[in-house]
Amino acid sequence: MALCSSSIVTLLSVHCKSACLKINFVVTRRLMQRLLEDLVDCGSVTYEAIQHWQHDNRDETPGKEAAIKDSAKLVASLAAKDAENTDINN
C-alpha cells in the first residue's frame, strides 16, 4: 500500500517524537527538518503535503507541535521558493 505525502510526514513526526524520548534530545535536534529535507529533495514529499500536515487540525499526533517547530526553517525556505516560483510563472 502506497502512502500519500501527508501520511509520510505524519509518520515521521511520530518517529521523531519517539526518538526524542529514547535518546538524548541534542542528538535528535532538527531530525524532522533533516528527514523532510531529504524527502523533499528526492521528490517523495511535496511542500503542499507539508502544509497540509501543518494545518490539519484533526491530526492530534503526539509530538506534532514539536515536529512543526523543528521543521520551521525548512518550511519557511520552501514557502519562499514557492512564492518565487509563483511570481516567475505569473
C-alpha positions in Angstrom: 0.0 0.0 0.0 1.4 3.4 -1.0 1.3 6.2 1.4 0.4 9.8 0.4 2.9 12.5 1.2 1.0 13.9 4.1 0.8 10.4 5.7 4.6 10.1 5.4 5.0 13.4 7.1 2.7 12.3 10.0 4.6 9.1 10.4 7.9 11.0 10.5 6.6 13.3 13.2 5.6 10.2 15.3 9.0 8.7 14.7 10.8 11.9 15.7 8.8 12.1 18.9 9.6 8.6 19.9 13.3 9.1 19.0 13.4 12.1 21.2 12.0 10.1 24.1 14.5 7.3 23.7 17.8 9.1 23.2 19.3 12.5 24.1 17.4 15.3 22.6 20.6 17.0 21.4 21.2 14.1 19.0 17.6 14.4 17.6 17.5 18.2 17.3 16.5 19.1 13.8 15.8 15.4 13.0 12.4 16.2 11.5 13.9 19.0 9.4 16.7 16.8 8.1 14.2 14.0 7.2 11.9 16.3 5.4 14.7 17.9 3.5 15.8 14.6 2.3 12.3 13.5 1.3 11.6 16.8 -0.5 14.9 16.6 -2.3 14.2 13.2 -3.6 10.6 14.1 -4.5 8.8 11.8 -2.0 7.2 14.7 -0.1 5.9 17.9 -1.5 5.6 21.4 0.0 1.9 21.1 -0.3 1.9 17.9 1.8 3.9 19.6 4.5 1.5 22.5 4.5 -1.5 20.1 4.8 0.2 18.3 7.7 0.9 21.5 9.5 -2.6 22.9 9.2 -4.5 19.6 9.8 -6.4 20.4 13.0 -7.8 16.9 13.2 -4.3 15.4 13.5 -3.6 15.0 17.2 -0.4 13.0 16.7 1.8 13.2 19.8 4.8 15.3 19.1 3.3 17.0 16.1 3.8 20.5 17.6 7.4 19.8 18.4 8.0 18.4 14.9 6.4 21.5 13.3 8.7 23.8 15.3 11.7 21.6 14.4 11.0 21.9 10.7 10.0 25.6 10.7 13.3 26.7 9.0 12.7 24.2 6.1 9.1 25.2 5.8 10.0 28.9 5.6 12.6 28.1 2.9 10.1 26.1 0.9 7.5 28.8 1.2 9.9 31.4 -0.1 10.8 29.1 -3.1 7.1 28.5 -3.8 6.4 32.2 -3.7 9.3 32.9 -6.0 8.1 30.2 -8.5 4.6 31.7 -8.4 5.9 35.1 -9.2 8.0 33.8 -12.1 5.1 31.9 -13.5 2.7 34.9 -13.4 
